[in-house]
Amino acid sequence: MEGLVQTHGAKAMERPGGWRGFVADWASDQRAFKNVSWGKAMMWIFLLSDTFIFGCFLLSYMTVRMSTTDAWPNPSEVFALEIAGTHMPLILIAIMTFVLITSSGTMAMAVNCGYRKDRVRTATLLIVTAILGATFVGMQAFEWSKLISEGVRPWGNPWGAAQFGSSFFMITGFHGTHVTIGVIFLLIVARKVWRGDYDTGRPGFFTSRRGRYEIVEITGLYWHFVDLVWVFIFALFYLW
Amino acid sequence: MAHGTAPHAAPAHGTAAAQEEGQQHPIRLYLVVWGWLFVLSTLSYLVDFFHLQGLLRWSLILLFMMLKAGLIVAVFMHMAWERLALGYAILLPPLAVLVFVAIMVFESEHTLLTRLQFFSQGAN
């Protein structure tokens, strides 16, 4: 035991006992994720908790869809659009998917440029990502207003099982909120990159800590997660 | 013992350096993954477009979904290059959701059964 403490370095001090020891043990010096900064580890843990939230939404959607005695509305037809006289099933959702994937691509590029300290390119790519995200939210707003005008409500719709509306508004609404928050974060980070905050070590307005270009990667983790959730919603809600 | 720690020290230094530089990967890799995500999304859209039904539809949807999710997590979110401690801490817990899914499948089948019974009685 003593040898174990010794190997941790020259300043092998005695650990405090009791509640002080409890706090000290949990507060410092105990590091599981060796080469990951606390910011990145915390973002991953937040994303894990968010996974459970969306997991429970999709799970409750599965439960109501399996247990209803009414027919489930056909998403392929509900989300179809007439474009230039042709009837395109599910086309809006497909376009939204491509927009979000494209934004994930530009985000990955932004992270790459950020670590190369290419200020202008990083900021530009972040803004492009934010614009694509805003486009996605705009199309979602269009989709919502179209469905509402057709009479879809959380408690019923003209085509079948009433649970369709509640699942739809809950799942896509929560996801759209995530995208909106992501867009806001992207714009904040883009402004900081543009101003050179991560080069000059300017303290953040909220935390008063100096940022690093790793912030771009951490924001990127959140953004890719939003795309990831959409992959599951697209497959399980729209295509199933 | 000292001999044993020496090879360990070198990779530890390597990862420390990698941490300072962050996750650096060639742009080409991102473009390839991006392309694959487009292809997989198109394929899953085509599943609906060609009205595939039944087991084929569901298995294709799930296959494309898992491939896309895997690419995003592994490459875009850099999980493939993180240490296993982080990977398992993040990727294992969601498997508990699958247990929840199994429980709720039984639950909803039971609900459906009781509803069918109740509604058929009401019709008489």
Interface residues (C-beta under 8 A of the other chain):
Chain A: A32 F33 K34 N35 V36 S37 A41 W44 I45 L47 L48 T51 F52 G55 C56 L59 M62 T63 V64 M66 S67 T68 T69 S76 P89 L90 A94 T97 F98 I101 T102 S104 G105 M107 A108 M109 V111 N112 G114 Y115 R116 Y213 E214 E217 G220 L221 H224 F225 D227 L228 V231 F232 F234 A235 L236 Y238 L239 W240
Chain B: A12 T15 A16 A18 Q19 E21 G22 Q23 Q24 H25 I27 Y30 L31 V33 W34 L37 F38 S41 S44 Y45 V47 D48 F49 R57 W58 I61 L62 F64 M65 K68 A69 I72 V73 V75 F76 M77 H78 E82 R83 A85 L86 A89 I90 P93 P94 V97 F100 V101 M104 V105 E107 S108 E109 T111 L112 R115 L116 F119
